[in-house]
């Protein structure tokens, strides 16, 4: 099974010490990207659940090339210590509870001495108490605990308890850590030397709105907090009374000049508090620059704002295309990165704020108004080059390579900028790719504002010179005279497409090219219009050879001759309107799915125009093989009590059209709104990654789930048992002479020389040992 | 460093329109290059025939009433001795000799006269043989300067020796009806094709001993109005009735193509060379009573251009030099289309001394000169140079700048102050996409509301915007009814809107009536 399409933005990425690598939490692994190329270098595999934070151990400048160690925490209740140059797991510490966030204060001062054994290393972790019931609103499920990483023991009691686990922020010196808790900020001062639990003291800072994020100034006692309304509060000189070394003495003198603390609420321990308000929505990012002169902030509107801390002047980096989630700076002052909510990480060259590289993951699903319950319109597949096309929130279509596991390109369907609204008025509603990927059609919808100005636009695109590059060919406004378009399909082998509408008609579009005339007249035009008893058309498909067009008119399937636009036959009917129609390969069978109160999966025989068999199943998606007469459906099992939750598990069933008994079944997670497709195996990569799959041209089944948290969204599922013996195992035979292979490979993949050298020497030693015997 | 991949600001874009079919094809561009002007010469009688001289500068002759008008071929102005007026009755069919020195013309009286064209005066030869009007007088097109063909309504075809005014050959009863058309062969001086109202076309060769019978005889099917030898000499085009037919003479009178593009009788044809002045493609130009001039490409066998004139057309001529197109009508108008010259070629006057004049020496720029510091700035990049282009500065319209700052109402007002309706609608649609249009309408003050209502009054019924703007007009009136009642100025706008709606309803009703009339016809046609 291959998986891919990881979520890059589940937590903040971290730069390595030489700023050449970026460590990104991707599900159960930590992926390490090169900042120069933006490509994946290696992965740290070992956690069994979501990795939540990474802490790179800082080292002195001369050792940056060799010392590549990091700590990771995960929701599988472990903390791991890695050498990420090798990459190998060094140490694993068990914690009782799932970790949400971890900081390690004073890690730099310790490793600078390079005396790891002597002093203790303490980790402050925010854990989720899973023992307490989740449905109880008042339960305090979040805890801040301290762990001694050197001897793997928990220290002291709880620092704080919160409703839900919070992210811990730490000042760059490691002196302060803080969390937000509703309308308060808790700040602790961590003593550098002789660490004792009792020495940790806390102050609270209050506000009237819920906090969303906070940040510490690198050198001064300044704390910035961002709230859900977009305000940024900056406290200066916090904790002078309670958090300083000599706090006891000072506190007596401080209390009498209350009026000298402008803006500070109540009895909070700060000199002054000022508020900046530019963001219209919640602030997600707050970050002080390393010299402390600037404050970076960002939020839902996708604009990175740079505040000059002394004057409050602003500079902007607009149009990042998506809400911003995390900002990370690197040891190299000219490089930093922004994580966006659309699962992309932009590397930014700093003073100019120009995007140098983008690491694009698969776009996360976004909410858009779903006017009609329509399955499997979220994805389209380019079978020839192994791409999946999916819609993004900023009016693009992203092409994502399934086998290579990276973003190939983005096509701007609708020339509009991203706007952070909850209910977008303009969105790409439908898309369809021809089988060879040479043509694409999209439907974009603009919703009416109080009945005004709605628009449906059908666009046809042709592929450019590169894979995933499409050029606009034809724009058709209101293709079905103000009725909503329900389906699009291309005819394989022809430049012909069909679009169906709920207004009761379908239109066949044909590409005309007029080469003789010097003025360009080529483009897509409507060739014919068809309707069946004025019934709303809900789905359409062309047969594999393109000779038959099947259009679902609510509960019946109408078969047409696409050239002559003549009705050939009608088969029907199902109980509820058909939502998906598909030809089963080159066979004479049609598979239809219908949803609603009485869902049905039905297989129809075209040779005698009758139903072959059917199930009462709620199927989300169907995929048919190209040559074999098999198809797979993604089924959501009926939950007896109430509506299905989002994380509903599903079953993939593989059928042969002639037999109602499934050939194979697989259980999958989060199947709601998922999608299936059969991909021809990628021959170019067969020898490298896909070697555990079948090598005999059996298509791969792709499964994509559409819920948040794409940890493993597609995969080649093992083919059914009867074919298993055909799978040729290619066992990795360790070489007799390791020194021949130990240095092979490109230099950036090789472990550091210190490691290689020892391995090399040991292999030599071993050999001599054997010869001696 | 890689270019910044973040997205630019997208300005609002009005909807694409279907591309207007380009009206200017190369052919129509060619024809449009003729500046057309009717000649106001107070003629009432029909212009029966138009002829260009075969020699440069291709003088023009046309027959109207009892005179032949002569125009200079280069300037298209009447010659000093024009018109030739020694006709006792209506003159017909002027024909230039192949060297352009002489002109022969027939007439209603049956007399064929030959004129010398360098000065005014009476005919130098008078050929008397026909007893009825002579509509066909033709000089041979090549070589022969001595002979002349004439055909008359008495169905006589006569071959003349002009100097001696004697008939070398007379074919009595050459046709069974009036001879009204004739064309001499472009490759032989002894061959003529004649067409008659008896529907037949006959090709005669005076060298044939038994000359009372034609070489070839074929039937057009209608009274023949015009006959034309095509330049190869192997094809003949004939006009009669509504059709023009092309015949293969060498192949024994085989019909090659029939062209039925006229609605009424085709009266005349001529040959034209279009395109570049030297050479170009040959076209048959035919004119008809229906007022159309059609241009027919006989190589591709299709009509390439057609022009309409406001009168019945009787005659057509096209200058061999390609600079003039002349059409004569039944009410005496002559339309002369003269090709517009792009720029007068400047004649360089080369005097003998210019070769010896010293070339002006190029001054060497010195740092004392201001231009010294600007030298090389206007240098063009060579083809081999690598050009580093400045990124084009994006120019944003005022409303785009305001939309970028989310000042929606200001953007709407700024667009309304502009002139372009499609731009205004584009801004409105953008506001809909941002869900702000209704809010903007509510926030408009009275002046701006007046602006909006004025725009709606002007554009709401345009079919392109009607669906959106009608709804908007309704919404505006709903939302701002109190303001509309209180302000006198706005009430005027509302009155205008009301009138517009009433007009539109009237139009829709009449359209429905038309639809009601058409739909039964369509139903019948569909059966």
Interface residues (C-beta under 8 A of the other chain):
Chain A: X317 X319 X320 X321 X346 X349 X354 X355 X356 X357 X358 X394 X412 X415 X416 X417 X419 X421 X425 X426 X446 X448 X449 X450 X451 X452 X453 X455 X475 X477 X482 X519
Chain B: X1 X2 X4 X5 X6 X7 X8 X9 X10 X13 X15 X16 X21 X22 X428 X429 X432 X433 X434 X435 X436 X437 X438 X467 X468 X471 X472 X475
